[in-house]
Amino acid sequence: MNSPKLFQLTEKDKIHYKNLIEKIDISQKNEIIGILGMKIASLLNEDKLNSVEEELIEDMAKLVKILEIHTELSEIIVRKILFAMSYFIDENDEIPDIIPNYGYLDDITVVTWIMNDIEEKIPKIANA
């Protein structure tokens, strides 16, 4: 599914997120992945997932696998991946996750932006 056009990243947003990416603490990788697992489990326990939630879960699985397979990743790529995970984990981001049908529109937009950026640098992302 392509990201819905209801939420778009502006250049100002991208600059803000790039600054946040620089502040990601790589040493927190395992903690972030652990919290991510709990967030995904919580979503899977709901009665029905919408297509955006399904896509986010698939994308998070790809990102975790990329971190596992590609141990030689540059620090900036790892930071970007951890930022995407952290953004998804944050329930009170730009659009709070609790808003039915809309809460994850910002998450999918940010995650897609990160995945598109790192895809060129990790040829196996589609197979991850």
Contacts in CASP RR format, 6 or more apart in sequence:
PFRMAT RR
TARGET T0000
AUTHOR 0000-0000-0000
METHOD contacts of the structure
MODEL  1
MNSPKLFQLTEKDKIHYKNLIEKIDISQKNEIIGILGMKIASLLNEDKLN
SVEEELIEDMAKLVKILEIHTELSEIIVRKILFAMSYFIDENDEIPDIIP
NYGYLDDITVVTWIMNDIEEKIPKIANA
1 51 0 8 1.000
1 52 0 8 1.000
1 55 0 8 1.000
3 105 0 8 1.000
3 108 0 8 1.000
3 109 0 8 1.000
3 112 0 8 1.000
4 52 0 8 1.000
4 105 0 8 1.000
4 108 0 8 1.000
4 109 0 8 1.000
6 102 0 8 1.000
6 105 0 8 1.000
7 94 0 8 1.000
7 95 0 8 1.000
7 105 0 8 1.000
7 106 0 8 1.000
7 109 0 8 1.000
8 109 0 8 1.000
9 17 0 8 1.000
9 109 0 8 1.000
9 110 0 8 1.000
9 113 0 8 1.000
14 113 0 8 1.000
17 83 0 8 1.000
17 87 0 8 1.000
17 110 0 8 1.000
17 113 0 8 1.000
20 83 0 8 1.000
21 76 0 8 1.000
21 79 0 8 1.000
21 80 0 8 1.000
21 83 0 8 1.000
22 79 0 8 1.000
24 79 0 8 1.000
24 82 0 8 1.000
24 83 0 8 1.000
24 86 0 8 1.000
26 75 0 8 1.000
26 78 0 8 1.000
26 79 0 8 1.000
26 82 0 8 1.000
28 82 0 8 1.000
29 67 0 8 1.000
29 78 0 8 1.000
29 82 0 8 1.000
32 82 0 8 1.000
32 85 0 8 1.000
32 86 0 8 1.000
32 89 0 8 1.000
33 64 0 8 1.000
33 67 0 8 1.000
33 85 0 8 1.000
35 89 0 8 1.000
36 60 0 8 1.000
36 64 0 8 1.000
36 85 0 8 1.000
36 88 0 8 1.000
36 89 0 8 1.000
39 88 0 8 1.000
39 89 0 8 1.000
40 57 0 8 1.000
40 60 0 8 1.000
43 49 0 8 1.000
43 53 0 8 1.000
43 57 0 8 1.000
44 57 0 8 1.000
49 57 0 8 1.000
50 101 0 8 1.000
50 104 0 8 1.000
52 104 0 8 1.000
52 105 0 8 1.000
52 107 0 8 1.000
52 108 0 8 1.000
53 104 0 8 1.000
55 108 0 8 1.000
56 88 0 8 1.000
56 104 0 8 1.000
56 107 0 8 1.000
56 108 0 8 1.000
56 111 0 8 1.000
59 84 0 8 1.000
59 108 0 8 1.000
59 111 0 8 1.000
59 112 0 8 1.000
59 115 0 8 1.000
60 85 0 8 1.000
60 88 0 8 1.000
60 111 0 8 1.000
62 115 0 8 1.000
62 125 0 8 1.000
62 128 0 8 1.000
63 81 0 8 1.000
63 84 0 8 1.000
63 85 0 8 1.000
63 115 0 8 1.000
64 85 0 8 1.000
65 128 0 8 1.000
66 73 0 8 1.000
66 81 0 8 1.000
66 118 0 8 1.000
66 122 0 8 1.000
66 124 0 8 1.000
66 125 0 8 1.000
66 128 0 8 1.000
67 73 0 8 1.000
67 78 0 8 1.000
67 81 0 8 1.000
69 124 0 8 1.000
69 128 0 8 1.000
70 122 0 8 1.000
70 124 0 8 1.000
73 81 0 8 1.000
73 122 0 8 1.000
74 121 0 8 1.000
77 118 0 8 1.000
77 121 0 8 1.000
77 122 0 8 1.000
80 114 0 8 1.000
80 117 0 8 1.000
80 118 0 8 1.000
81 114 0 8 1.000
81 118 0 8 1.000
83 114 0 8 1.000
84 110 0 8 1.000
84 111 0 8 1.000
84 114 0 8 1.000
84 115 0 8 1.000
87 93 0 8 1.000
87 107 0 8 1.000
87 110 0 8 1.000
87 111 0 8 1.000
88 107 0 8 1.000
88 110 0 8 1.000
88 111 0 8 1.000
91 97 0 8 1.000
91 98 0 8 1.000
93 106 0 8 1.000
93 107 0 8 1.000
94 106 0 8 1.000
95 102 0 8 1.000
95 103 0 8 1.000
95 104 0 8 1.000
95 105 0 8 1.000
95 106 0 8 1.000
95 107 0 8 1.000
96 103 0 8 1.000
97 103 0 8 1.000
97 104 0 8 1.000
97 107 0 8 1.000
115 125 0 8 1.000
118 125 0 8 1.000
119 125 0 8 1.000
119 126 0 8 1.000
122 128 0 8 1.000
END
